[in-house]
Amino acid sequence: MATRKRLSPEESRLAALEAARGLLIEAGPQAVTLKAVSARIGRTHANLLHHFGSAAGLQRELARHLAETVCATIVEAVRASRAGLGSPREVVDLAFDAFDKEGAGALASWMILTGNEDALTPIVETIHALVDEIAPEEAAHGTAPRQVHEETLALVLMAMGDALIGQALSRSLGLPQTAARDRAERMLVNSIADLVQPG
């Protein structure tokens, strides 16, 4: 079987992270255990302990993996938007999907609730690196670095909040399910419009 072949340490880690991501999306963060991941990839519990140290370590690395994957996609979307090949809504949808459909919001919440104090560190560090990467490019388009930081903060907080209680809150307030995404899109569109206004 392909899962039994000898993998390099990096291939083994990546296979475990992809399996953990699948479990997260299918069954929620409580399903991301060393036992479940090792069963899914046909490796031993000891093998995963060697790579991640503990279930908390696996979850922390999963958070980093999700954040890196999503941020790389967001960078591409931001660049495409700036080149006229994409839209602010695509950037918004990628961010919101990362926290909702990809499970980053549920994973972060679960890790905090279970006492993993440094749970958000990989996500925060990766988002910070994303902002540092795109800030010079945005500055070339007239965006102040502080504005990039503020918009990123607002977008991430909106995406995280929407993943956790957005559907219930929108329904309660009589708003469409996409209300938070729509608001985030308007924020980015208005920001771009402010840049092109003669000042």
N, C-alpha and C positions, 0 to 999 in steps of 0.2 A: 504494500500500500504506500501511496505517496507520503502519508503522514508519518510513516515509520522510517523514512530515509534520514540519513545523517544531515543535520542542519548546522550551519555555523551558529555561534552564539547570537549574532545579530539577527539571523533569520529566525532562530528559535524565539527570541524576544518579540520580534515583529509578528510572528504567527500567534503568540500568546496574546499580544495586544489586540490583534484583529479579532481573535476569538472572544476576548473580553468585551470588545466593542459590540460584537454581535449579541452577546448575552445581555449587555446593558440595554440595547435597543429593544430586544425581544421581551425581556423579563424584568428590567429595572435594575438599579444599582445593587440591591441586596443579593442578586443572582451572580454578581461578579466575585466569585470565590476561587481560591487556588484549585480546589477540588473540581469545580465545574469547568474551569478553563483547561486544566490538565486533561480531563476526560474528553473535552471537545477536540483537542489537538493531538491526542494520543501520546501524551508525554506523562512523566511521573510528577507527582506532587513535589518530590525532592528537586526535580529539574527546575520547576517554577520558583521554589524557595531559593535556589541558587541565583536565579536571575533577579528576583524582586524582593527577597528577604521575608516578606509577609503579605497577607492579603491587602493590608493598608498600603504597602509599597507597590503592589500591583495596581491598586486603584489610583495611587498618585501618578504612576507612570502612564496609566490609561488617560488620566486628565491631561497630562502633558502631551500625549500622542494626539488626543482629540483637538486640543488647542492648536498644536503645530499644524495639523492637517487642515483645520478650518481656517486658520490665519493665512496659510499659504494661498488658499483659495480666495480669501477676501482681498489679499494683496493683488492678485490677478484681476479680480473684479473691479477694484478701485482704479487700477491702471487702465483697464478696458473702458471704464466709465469716463476717465479723463481723456482717452483717445477717441471718444465718441462711439465706442463699440459696445457699450453697456449702459446701464442706468443705475441711479441711486437705489432703486427698488431691489435690484439684484444684490447689491451690497447688504441692504437691510435683510433680505430674505436669507442670505447666507448666514448672517450673524444670528438671526432668530432661529433658524433651523439647527444651528450648532447647539444651542441651549435646549431646544425642544426635541426635534426629531432625532438628533444625534445623541441626546441624553446628557449633555454636559451640565445642564442645570440640575437635573435629578442627581447626578453623580456628586456634584459639589455639595449639594444639600445633605445627601446621605453621609458623605465623609465628615462633614461638620457635626452632624447629629450623633455620629458614632465616635466622636472624640478625636478624630484625626485633625489636629489643630493646624497643620500646615497644608491642609487640603487644597486651598485655593492658590497656593504659591506657584505651581506650574502654570495654571491658567493665567494668573496675573503677570507672571514673568513673560509668558509668550505673547500676551496682548501688548505688554510694554515694548517688547522687541518689534512687534508689528508696527506700532506707532513710530518707534525710532526709525524703522525702515522707510515708512511712507512719508514721514514729516518733511524731509528735504525735497521730495518730489512734489508734495503739496505746496511747499513754500515757493517752488518755481511757478506755481499756478496762482500765487498770491494769497495762499492760506497761511495765517500765522501759526507757528508751532503750538501755541497755547490753544488755539481753536481746534486743531486736530486732536489734542489731548481731551478737550472738553467734549467734543462730539463723540469720540471713542468711548469716553466714560458714560455719556448719556445712552449711547446705542447699546453698550454691554449691559448696563443696568436695566434698560427697557427689555432687552432680549431675555435676561435672566428672570426678571419679574414676570414677564409674559409666559415663560415656560412653566413657572411654578403656579401662578394663580390667574393668568390672563384669561383663559377660557371662562372660568367661573365668574370672574369679576366683570368681564365684558357682558356676559349674559345678564348678570345682576343689574348692570347699569343700562341695559337695553341697547348696547352698542354691538356692531358687527364683530365677529371673532377676530377680524383682521385690524381692529381699531388701533392697537399699539404699533403694529407694523406700518399702518397708514400714517400715524403720527411721526414715527421715526423717519419715514420717507420724506414727509413734508419738512422735517428738520434739515435733512441733507439737501433737499432741493432748494430751500430758502437760503441755506449757507452758500450754495453754489451761485444762486442769483445775486446774493450780496456781493460776491467777488467780482461779478461782471458789471455791477452798477458803477457808473463813474462816481468817484468819491471826492 
